[in-house]
Each structure stands twice: as structure tokens, then as C-alpha cells.
Amino acid sequence: MARSGVRRVRTAVVIAVLFALLAGSGYVGWIAVKRSEPVALPDPTGNFQVGRRTFEWTDTTRKDPYGDGQRKLSVWLWHPVAKDVTGRKVQYAPGLWSDLHLKAPASVFQGPFDTLQDPAFDRVAVAPGRYPVVVLMPGLGLSAPMYASLAEDIASHGYLVAGVTPTYSADLTVLGGQKVEAKEDAQPDDLDKQGDLLVNTWAADARFAGSMVAKQLPDSAEPSVGTAYVGHSFGGAAALEACRTTDRCAAAVDLDGSPYGEAVTKGVHAPILLLGADDSCITGVCGPDARGDDGRDRALSLLKASTGTSWCATVPGTRHYNFTDYGAYYLALPLRKYLPLGSAGPRHALRVQNGYVSTFLAHAIYNVPASGAPACST
């Protein structure tokens, strides 16, 4: 009887293992089918179609603090396009930029970039008119192309959006047809010690990019209204610091980023928007899922020192990566659980974020009335 019981247990274990293998292979097969299906970025909500072109610019006034020679930057420019324009659509991450995709084995659970449909047109003319410049800064380690949804939505409302990838701070930059990877001193682990220094470099990158847009598109840029700065995570800190140090800053937007630099104590004198996730405290009020108060004191200091209009809001159901294009990628379990994405529908979270940003910029730059603007608590 004992041996029979052992055999039954062994048989049950074998059946369970086989079932798990079959279920697993079936799931992997299902993922393979799903990840091959086309996925589109959210459609821009403004009145313009959007075009995209890329540049490599060198700031001849600055030595690169992390490399040899002068500071070189990759800048992607999204811009308004007339509604009747037709042409070839852009690749979301062309050429060497495709290495922004997650690496194996995680890549099995992410849809490939060549099935991600981007509504922007490739290298078409800017729609006639003059438009404010918006500089877009990514999170630490990330690259500007990973914010196409936000950039295209802003551009569709009549802005020239310059997405900057801070060289050596991003995991991947492409310059001169070569991949440039991060360096440890430009991507520090301890921002409490090194964030104030790094944010100065990023803010200088942002200011330089803003000035170059006007030189590159002199018939389209509208310098008289000033430049706006938008950033996610550490890029949000750079947006605030760039705005603080720019004479003609029109507005600054910080998307779920703890502030650094002198903006924390001296404030920003242009209108600012602080938009946080459920688990952060960057608005000065901790979200419902925050496990500590990281960034809260910095945010409160910033708000108390700032003299312009301040908006603060939390996007329900979000985590840190909901403010990036990860909300538009195809991501299967368990990868979606592993990444910092909240319970909100990812595309819904992007739409809410984009709505806040476009409404705020219209109010800050054009004085468009905004009823129910989210006030900050100080």
C-alpha cells in the first residue's frame, strides 16, 4: 500500500509538471501571437497632425563634463503639420534606437517596436505659423523617444517639442551613427548627494536645445512667448531648474520627479505643474499608495519659494512608468507586474497626463481659462 501511495504521488507530480509545462508553452505561444499584432500610440488630441525629425547638436560653449570635447546631444523634434498633409509615417525607434527595447529574457514579454504604429509623419514641413517651443526631458536612464505619446500630443496643440536625450545619463543615445551608453558618474545611484550637480548639466542641455530650435526653424518658432520645459522623473527636476535659470521661461511641468538644484530653495517664477503618481509625494501631498515621504520636503520648499501659478495633481491608479510610452507598449504578464505601472489602464493614464499638460500649457502661455485648476497645498 505504501509503494502504491508513493507511485500515486509520483504520478500526480509528473502530471502537475507536465500540465505546468503545457500551460506555460501555451501561454508563451499566445504571447508570441499577441506581440506580433500591431499596436498604435494614442492619437494626438490637438487640431494638427504631427511631424518628426531628428538632429544632433553640439553646444560649442560647453565642455562635456562626462566625456571628451564639447557637449553633443541627440534631439528629436516633433512639430505641427497641416491636416491635409500625407506621407510616410515614422518608425517609432529606427535603426540603433531599437535597442531601447528590453533585452532577453524580458523582451519575450514586450511587443517589438516594428509593430508599434506611430502617427507622426517623417520629415514633412512644419504647418505654416509660429509656435512656442517646448523642451522635453526624459527620466534618468531613459531616452526622449520613449515619450513620443506625450510629445506628439503637445505638438498637435501647436507647439514645437524638442525631446533631449542627455548624453551619458541615458542608457542609450545614438550620436554619429554610434551607440553611446551611460557612464556611472552621469547616472549616479545616490541623487541625494549628486542630484544637484547633475541637474545643472541637464538644465543646461534643456536651455541649449530650446535656443537651437529657434535657430533651426526661425520661421516657425515663436520666441516672444518664451520657452516651456516639461520633464519626467529627474527630467522634471531639470525642467524646473532650466525654467528657473531662463529669463524667458513660459512654464515648467514636472511629471512625478523629485526636484533638485536651487529651484528647491529659490523657487520658480513662471507657472508650474507638478503631476504625481499614486505612490509619490512630489506634489507636496503624498499619494494614497506612498510608502514614505521621499521628495515631499523638496516639493514643499519649491512651492513655498515659487511665485508663479502652481498646479498640483495626482493621476489615480498610476506608478512611475505610466508617464512614459510603456503605457502604450504591448506588455504581457509577468512583465507588466514587474514594471512600475499602476492599476489604471495604461493608455487611459497617458490620456489623463496629456490632458493635464496641454491644458496647463494653454493656460500658462495663452491665458486660456482653466476652470477647476488643481491647486497646490503648501
N, C-alpha and C positions, 0 to 999 in steps of 0.2 A: 504493500500500500504506500509506503514511504517513497519507493522508487517511482511509482506511478504518479504520486503527487509532484515529485521533482520534475518528471517529464512534462506534466501538465504546465508547471510553472515555466519551464524552459520553452515549451511551445508557445505559451502566452507571450513571453518576452520576444521571441522571434517574430511572432505575428505583429506585436506592437512596433518593433523596429522596422519591419517591412512596411507597415502602414505609414509610419512616420516618413520613411524614405519615399514612398509613393506619393504621399501628400506633399512632401517637400518638393519633389521633382515636378509634381503637378502645379504647385504654386510658382516655381521658377519658370515653368513653361508659360503659365498665364501672364507673369510679369513680362516675359520676352515678347508676348503678343501686344500687351498694353503699351510697353515702352516704345514700340515701333509705330504706334499710331500718332499722327500729327497733333501737336498741342500748340495753341496760339497764345501770345501775350495778350493781355486785356486791351481792347480797343481804346485809343485815346478819347477823351470826353470833350475836347475843345472843338472849335469851329474849323481848325486847319488840319489837313493831312500833315505828316511829318517826314522829313528827310534826315539822313545821317551821313556824315563824312568824318574822316579821321585825320589827325595831324600829329606831328612830332615837333615840339617847340623847345628851343634852348633859351634859357634865361642867361643872357651874357653878363648880367650884373651880379650873378651869384656863383660861388663855388659850391659844388655839391658836397654837403657835409658827410655823406656816406660813400662817395665814390670819387673817381678821378675826373678832373676837369669841371666844366660848367654844368649847372643843373639842367638835365634833359627830362622832358615829360611827354608821355602819351596823353593826348586829349581827344576825346570823342565829342563831336558837336552834333546835337540834334536841333532841328530848326523848322519853322513853319513852312509848309508847302501849299500851294493853291489847291483847292478842292478838285479841279479838273485835271490835275497832273496824273500822268500814267508813267509806268516804267518798271524797272527791275526792283524787287524788294531786296533788302539787305539780308545777309547771313547774320544770325544772332551773334555768333562768335567765330569769325572767319580765321582761317589759317592757324597760326600758332596760338591764337587766343582760345582755340578749342580745348587747350589744356586747363582751362578754368573748370572743366568738368571734373567731378570727383574721381579719384583713382580707384582701381580694383582693390578689394572686392566690393567696396561700397558702390562702385559705378554700375554694378548689375542692377541696382535698385533705383537708378536715376535714368530718366529718358535722355537719349542722345540729343546734342544741340542741333544736329542736322534735321531733326523732325520738329524743332521749335520754330514756329512761324512768327516772324517779326513784321509788323505792319509798316515799318519805316521804308521809305524809298532810298535807293542807293545813289548818292552823289547827284541829286537834282537841284535845280535852282531854288533859292530862298524865295518865298512868296513876296511880292512887292510890298514894301512898307518898312517901318523902322520899329525895332523890338528891343525891350530891355534884355540885358544879359543876366543869366542865372548860372552860377558856378556850382557844380555838384561834386561833393567829396564823398568817397566810399568809406566803409568801416576799415579798421586796421586789418591787414591781410587780404582784404577783398579788392576788387578792381572795378573801375567805373562801368564797364559793360554789363555788370551784374545788377545794374539799376535802370535798365532800359525802360521798364514799365513806367517808373516814376518820371524819367527824363522825357519820354515821349508824351506823356500826359501833360507835363508842364509846357513843352514846346507847342502842343496842339492848341494851347490857350494864347499863343502869341509871344513866345519868348525864345531867345537863343540860349540853349542849355549846353554848357561846356563841362563834360564829365572828365575829371582829372584822376589819373591813377598815380599816386605818389611813389615814385621810383624807389626801390629797395624796401619800402614798407609794405608793398603788396606782395602776396605770394607769387604773382605772375604779372609782369609787364612785358610788352613787346616793343622794342626800340631798334630801329635799323635792321629789321628783319631777323632779330635775335631775341630769344627769351632772356629776360632779366629777372632773377629770382630774389627773394627777400634776403636781407642781411640782419644779423641779430641786433646790432645797435640801432637799426632803423625800425625794428619790430620788437621793442622791449617787452619783457614779461611783466615788469613792475612799472605801470604807468604812474603810480603814486610818486615814484622817485624820478621818472624820466619823462612823464607826460607833458610837463610844462615846457621842456626843451623841444620835444618832438613837435608839439603843436605849433611852435613858431615856424618850423620848416614847412609844415603843411599849410599854414595860413599864408606864407609867402608864395607857395605853389598856387594857391587859390587866387591871390591878388594878381599874380603874373598871368594866369590863364584868363582872368577877366579882362585884363588890359589887351591881351593878344586877340581876343575875339573882335574887339572894336577895330583893330588894325587889319585883321584878316577879312572882315566884312564891313568896311567903312560905310557902305551904302545901306546896310541893314541894321546895324547896331544903333541903339538909341542911348547914348551916354548921358544925356541930360537928366534921365530919371534915376541914374545910379545903378549899381550892380547889387544883385541879391545873391546870398550864399546859402546853400542847402547842403546838409550833410547827415550821414547816418553813423551812429556809434562814435568812434573817435573823429570821424569826418564831421559830425555835428559840432564837436568841440572846435575843430578847425574853422568851421563856418562862423561860429560866434567870434572867434579871435580874429579872423580875417575881417569881419564886419567892424569889429572894434577898432581895427587899425587902418581902416579905409575911410578916407574923407567923404566919399560919396557912396556909402553903403545904403541901399534902399531897404533891406530887410535881411534877416537871418533865420534859418529853420534848423533846429536840432532834432533829429529823429532818434530817440532812445539812446542818447550819448551823454555820458557824464562830462561836464565842462572842465577844461583845463586852461592854463595860461592866465594872463592878467584880466581876462574877461570875468573871471570868477570874483575878483575883488573890485575891479573898476567898472564892471558892467558894460552893457552895450547900449548905445544911444539911438539906435534905429529900432523899428518894430521887430519883435522876436516871437517865434512859435516854438514851444517845447512840446513834442509829441512822444509819449512814452508807451511802453508795453505794460501788461498786467503785472509783471514781476519786477518792475523797476521803480525808482524814486526820482527820476530825472526832472519831473515837473515840480519838485518840491513837496509833493504828496505821494507817498508810496502806494503803488497799485495793490490790488487785493491779494495778489499771489507773491508779493515781495517777501523774501526770507531774511532780509536785513535792510539797512538804510543806506547802502552804497550810493554815493552821488547826491544824496538828499541835501547835505550841508552845503555842498558846492552849488547846487541848483538854487537854494535859498539865498546864498550870498550873491550869486549872479542876479537874481530877480530883484533883490533889495538895492543893488547898485545900479541897475539899469533904469534909464529914464524914458525909454520909448514905450509904445504899446506892447503888452505882453499877453500872449495867448498860451494856455496850458491845457492839454487834454491827454487822456489815456484811450487807446484803441482797445475795446473789450476783446478778450479772448486771444491776445497776441503775445508772442515772445520776440526775441531779438531779431530773428531772421525773417519775420513777417514783413519787415520793412525793405526786403531785398527781392530780387526776382525768384528766389527759392519758392515764393508763393505761387509762381506760375509754372515752375518745372513739374514734370511728372516725377513723383517720388513715391515709391512703394514702401510698405512696411517691411522690415523694421526701421528703415532709414528715416522715414518721416517722424517716428517717435524719437529717434536719436538726435535729430537736429532740433535747435531751439525754435520750434514752430508751435503756436498755440492752438487752442481748440476752435478758433474762428475759421471759417472757410478761407483758405489762403488767398484766393482771388478776391473774396469779399474784403479781407483786411487790406489788400492793396488798393481797392477802390475807395475805402474809407480814408486811408492815408492820403491818396492822391487828391481826394476831395478837400481835405483839410488844407493841404499845401496850396492848391490852386486858389481856393477861396481866400486864404491868408495873403498870398502874393497880390491878388487883385485888390484887396483892401489896403495893403501896405503901400503899393506902388501907385494905384489909380484911385484910391479913396472910394472904392466900391463899397457901399453899405453892407455890413455883415450882421444880421440880426442873430442874437443868441451867441455871440462870440464867447468862447470858453475863457473865463478869467483865471488868473493865477492866484494862488494863496501864498502870502508871504508872512 
